Amino acid sequence: MASSATARTEVRRPLDTARPLDALRCDLDGPAALTRVVSDHLTRLGATVRAGGPGRIALGGGGFAPVTARTDWGPAGSGIEDEATAQAVTGVMAVHGRRHGTPRGLGVDHLATATGVLTVQGLLAGLIGQARGGPPARRRTTTADRAGLLTVSQYIAAAGADEPEAVEPAPGGPPFTSSDGVLFELETLDPGAWAEFWRALEAPADAIRAGWRPFQFRYATACAPFPVDLHEVTRRHPWARIRRAAALSEAEVCRLRTLAERAAEDDGADPWTLRALGPGRLSTTAAATADRPLAGLTVLEAGRRIQAPLAAHLLGLLGARVIRVEPPGGDPLRGMPPACDGISARWLALNRGKEAVEIDIKAPGDRSRLRELVADADVFLHNWAPGKAAELALDAEHLTAVNPSLVYAYTGGWADRLDDAPMGTDFMVQARTGVGEAAHPAGEPPVPSLMTLLDVLGGLHGTEAVLAGLLLRERTGHGVRVDSSLLGAADTLLAPALHRAATGADPRHPAGFRHPLRTSDGWIAPSDTSAPAAAAYDVSGMCTEDALDQLRAHGLTATAVTTDLSALHHDPRLSGSISRDAHGAPAVPDPWSFA
C-alpha cells in the first residue's frame, strides 16, 4: 500500500503532464459504436490512437508491453448485435419503459457508452498491474450484454429479493408542466421541503401525502406513480410562481433544456480532470495478479447512493480492498426494501464484499480516525455535497498532507462547470443537459429517464478516473487528485446528439425509434438497421417465437424483449450467468471476461 516503509527511489517519468497515457500508442479495432468512447477517452488521456488492428485493441509503448482487449456486443449467435438488441435482452428496455407502462428503448446509446468506458478501465488496470510488477495482463473482453446487466444490476437484485418493492411499479412520474408550457424536474431529499413546495402551490393535502413515497423511491423503481392531482396543480401556475414556491421551500426545480441549448454552451471539456500533487512514497511490494491488477491496494470509499459506491465496487472487482466509511449506525440504505436475508438487495448490488467502518465525520475525534485510515490507503473516494470536504478539512490538500501518495477522488454532479447548476442529482442533470430530449424520439415530449442513467455512467467514469490517477501515480511517483461528474457522464453519453445539434442536424431519432413490436405473448425488438423494414409486418397476432421466425426468414434481425428481470438468470443469450451471493441476492457477472 501507499504507506509502506519501503518506497521507490526513482520516479519512472518526469512530472510534466497530467496525462497518464503520454507516449503510449493504441491500435484500435472493433464495432464503431463500441470503440467511439474508447478512442476518445484514450486520446484525452494522452495516447496516440490508430484505427485498425488484428481484431482487438492493443495499448502499449512508453516502457509498457502491450495490454490487449476486445469489445463486442454479445456472444456469437446470441442475437445481440447492436444497441437496440442489447437493451432488449438485458432488461434495459423493460426498466426504462416502466414509466410508460410498456418496454421502450433508450434513444441514446447507453450500453455502447458504458461498454466503451469499461473497456478503457480494463486497459488502464492492465497497465497499472504491469507498472506494479505484476505478471502480464490477460486480454480482457468487454461486451455490451454484461455492461447492460451491470446497468440494471440494482433492478435485477430487487426482482430477486425476498419481499416486494416498497412502491409497486406502475406508470407515471415527472416532468411537470407549468401553465405557460415549461417542462421541469423537481428535486428534494427532504419530505418537509416536498410538502412545503406543494402547499405553496395549493395542492390537496392527500395528494401531497400520497405523492412523497413514490417520488422518494423513483430512483429505485424507475417509475413514480404519484397522484395525477400534482400534475394538474402545476398546470395551473406559471413558471415564475413555481420557481418562487421552490425558493420558499428549498426544493429545487430545473427547466428541461434542449440539446441545442446544451450544444451551444458545451465547452468540450474532458469528462474528468487529473491533477498531479506533491511527490509521494510508493511501495515496491507487488501483489498484483494477471486477473486482479489492483490486489494489494486499499480504497477508502465515503459514498452515498450509486455513483461513488459503484465506482468503488468496480475497483474491488479489479482486486482492491474496499473499506466503506459509513455514519454511526451504518449506511441507512442497508435497510432500503426489498431485502435479501435482512439486507437491502439494491445495497448489496453495489456494496457486497466491502468492509465497513463507522465514522462520524462531523466529530473531530472521528475525523482523526479517518485520517489514520487515509495514511494507509491508496485511494480516498467520496461524493459528498459540494464544499463539504473542504469545510471538514478533508479535502485533497488536507489528506495528501497525511498521505502524499494518495489518489484523492471526488465524484460529483457538475464539476463547477455551470454557474446556474441545480442540485447535482441524476434526474436534475438529465434535465439540465438535454438527456430527456435525447432519450426519446421525435414526436414525443422530452422526458428524463427514470432509470439512473447518469448515476451509473457517472460511477463508471469515477472508476475510470481513479484508474487513470493510479497509473499517473505509478508513472510519476506523485499523489493525484481526480474529479469526475454526472455532467461529464452526460457529455460522454450525448456526444453524438450534441454533434448533430451543433451542426444544425436534427439531434433526435425519428418517431418510433426503438419501440419494440407487440406479439401475442410478449415483445420483440428489431435491430436498429432492421427496424424500418420490420415495422411493415403485423406480428401482434403471433407468439414471440413465430414473430421472430418470420422476421428472420426475411433477413431481418430481432430478439425477444426481456420483461421479467428474474428470467435473466437462465437466459442463454447472455455471455455470463447471474448468480446468488451469500445473502441470496442476485449478483450479475463481472463486466469483463478473459480470453
Order of alpha helices (4+ residues) and beta strands (2+ residues): beta-alpha-beta-beta-beta-alpha-alpha-alpha-beta-alpha-alpha-beta-beta-alpha-alpha-alpha-alpha-alpha-beta-alpha-beta-beta-alpha-beta-beta-beta-alpha-beta-alpha-beta-alpha-alpha-beta-alpha-alpha-alpha-beta-alpha-beta-beta-alpha-alpha-beta-beta-beta-beta
